Amino acid sequence: MGSKAGAQMTGAEMVIRALLDQGVDTIFGYPGGAVLPIYDALFQQNELQHILVRHEQGATHSAEGYARSTGKVGVVLVTSGPGATNAVTGMVDALMDSIPLVVITGQVPTHLIGSDAFQECDTVGITRAATKHNYLVKSVEELPRILHEAFYVARSGRPGPVLVDIPKDIQFAAGAYTGPEDVEHRTYKPRVEGDEAKIREAIELMANAKRPVFYTGGGVINSGTKASEALRELVRLTGFPITSTLMGLGAYPHSDKQWLGMLGMHGTWEANHTMHDCDVMICLGARFDDRVTGRVDAFSPGSKKIHVDIDPSSINKIVRADVPIIGDVGNVILEMTRIWKAEKKKADKDALAKWWQQIDRWRARKSLNYSNSKTVIKPQYAVQRLYELTKGPNTYITTEVGQHQMWAAQYYGFEEPNRWMTSGGLGTMGYGLPAALGVQVAHPDALVCCIAGEASVLMNMQEMSTAAQHRLPVKIFIMNNEYMGMVRQWQQLLHGSRYSQSYSEALPDFVKLAEAYGCYGIRCEDPADLDAKIKEMIEVDAPVLFDCRVEKMENCFPMIPSGKAHNEMILGDAAAAEDIGSVITEEGKMLV
Amino acid sequence: MLAKNEPVSRHVLSVLVDNEPGVLGRVVGLFSGRGYNIESLTVSETEHDKHVSRITIVTSGTPAIIDQIEAQLGRLVPVHTVVDLTNSGPSVERELALIKVAGAGDARAEALRLADAFRARVMDATTESFVFELTGKPDKLDQFISLMLPLGLVEVSRTGVAAISRGPKGM
């Protein structure tokens, strides 16, 4: 191609040109009638790599994995009708977790729109609530501007998915191309610099805090590696303890002594108690999700809350912020650090020492302890061994959704940002396998491992075929307990152990399944074999399905029961299951 | 946490948006999707050259909910500005209604007398009906409509509220 701004080309060629001008090297997609012109343009060039998935949901999750592990925008190309509707789950997932995506959908030709044509659906109508923004392209003249705007909107402010629906006649039509430099958005200009007066107010609170805590989230990851670096400096400078949401893991190193572990429903005892008893909470790029707060009216009742977020609607949505700061969290952390140093601020040493003593008492409860077994593989043990044998800066972990996801968050330690890909907000079963493919595409030499459950992974199992085709040696580590484990756990705790439809009666033989896909299968049932088999998994230069048979009835602890506060969490040792059911109130049972 | 027992009050929001396809759908979808009320909504292009439309929404909620509605509206990509007219000084609001009343004899005469008292205009008349046009605050319209009810009210068409701040400054 090589043509630039002003050049005449077809709409389909504009799509390829715009993607290249936006720095895209890889897209994930699936062809169909309404995108054939774009696939034809794709065929006639060599700069843009296309990963052919097996289901459009797989394309969106792959693009999410790609985006989350690189900090770049993930790109999806699918056809109209079912192509678009299949991609909806991935878009909502990206919306909830603030992942930048550009999803290009084909649409029936303009003159057929509204006629219930073959493979027609109201894509922009359906995806209005599934995207940050979406466009139906009405003419080839506006196509380049819309494509560049889509990238701008996807990556600016709070990132998210943006959809561009392109009717087939516009893909064929010729027009003048315009480059990204000519596009300035008319309305969307998110604020990225925090208000200095507010930041100074926050610094005052921090300097006078007796029992402070940093509570950080996915926003720190989204803000880029500079934000994680800045966070590390600020946390060490102040000496305050730090916890993080599921989405924020890796922004602060797990091995550091100020790290308390994850907070929330399955967070550590020390993280949740620190949050409950703190007097100053510094929330950086997190949104007080219900999985974090537990019972909101008992959430950290005695603290002043500083809330930094790029999205004004996140502030005061769930929890009232005493010091709200709107801006890019990386910029705000740098500014906080600058002011802290310039003003020669010191934390209250004596108070902080006392606070750490209290935290150490909470730590001494060792809330992640579990009783191991010599005869059966405990899922926690499986994650611990996986961690010990795979850890390193070139290892990337994705997860499916459920118990295994929480065990992964609890027992796998992350030292760097962008190494942890999980579906936090939407909780999408079927996310992990395709996400791993996207990560592997972006990092061909990395070890990419998906910690999965046997139920979840089956939701997008067809993507093993994608892994085989594109030689993506992802390691799918399935902790197989034959149950939808988290569903079973809740049924045990809340519904009198009536395991309604949560047992999978007819699971495939995962080893044979791997082989059927042209991949490599491993099974492990004995804890004594686990290390050797994990090493085998790492060494095989092929996609692997690892069927790790684990304890079937293990529950995920610690746990804040529904409707309870942070300081009412329960530990595994105290958690004889029958007792827990009686702990949860009728009101709590109504919650999800 | 956010206060639960704050009083619910009525607010008039003015929203300037890019006049692009689907923008009204986004606004309405936001309200239904997040469970907010719409008591009335009016929309029309106000600056043709700039492709700007003005949406006036009457809603109700606690102060926290109203703040959240403002923030959520502000987050929509094609939205330029959101102003809570109720919270930002004095404003004027007007609504227009067309009211059809059918009847004969004393009722018909009484309807016309009341219309005159309310400064409603007669837009259409037959020997057995009137269509009145009435402009004013919504409660004035409500009152007039309730007076017409026993006098042969047939149907009502209302525009919803248009509102603007008092004084020299714009949004």
Chai-1 contact restraints between the chains, C-beta under 6 A:
chainA,res_idxA,chainB,res_idxB,connection_type,confidence,min_distance_angstrom,max_distance_angstrom,comment,restraint_id
A,R128,B,G29,contact,1.0,0.0,6.0,A-B,restraint_1
A,A129,B,G29,contact,1.0,0.0,6.0,A-B,restraint_2
A,A129,B,G33,contact,1.0,0.0,6.0,A-B,restraint_3
A,H133,B,V77,contact,1.0,0.0,6.0,A-B,restraint_4
A,V153,B,V77,contact,1.0,0.0,6.0,A-B,restraint_5
A,R186,B,D18,contact,1.0,0.0,6.0,A-B,restraint_6
A,T187,B,D18,contact,1.0,0.0,6.0,A-B,restraint_7
A,T187,B,P78,contact,1.0,0.0,6.0,A-B,restraint_8
A,T187,B,H80,contact,1.0,0.0,6.0,A-B,restraint_9
A,Y188,B,V77,contact,1.0,0.0,6.0,A-B,restraint_10
A,V296,B,M1,contact,1.0,0.0,6.0,A-B,restraint_11
A,D297,B,M1,contact,1.0,0.0,6.0,A-B,restraint_12
A,P312,B,A71,contact,1.0,0.0,6.0,A-B,restraint_13
A,S313,B,A71,contact,1.0,0.0,6.0,A-B,restraint_14
A,S313,B,Q72,contact,1.0,0.0,6.0,A-B,restraint_15
A,S313,B,R75,contact,1.0,0.0,6.0,A-B,restraint_16
A,K317,B,Q68,contact,1.0,0.0,6.0,A-B,restraint_17
A,V319,B,M1,contact,1.0,0.0,6.0,A-B,restraint_18
A,R320,B,L2,contact,1.0,0.0,6.0,A-B,restraint_19
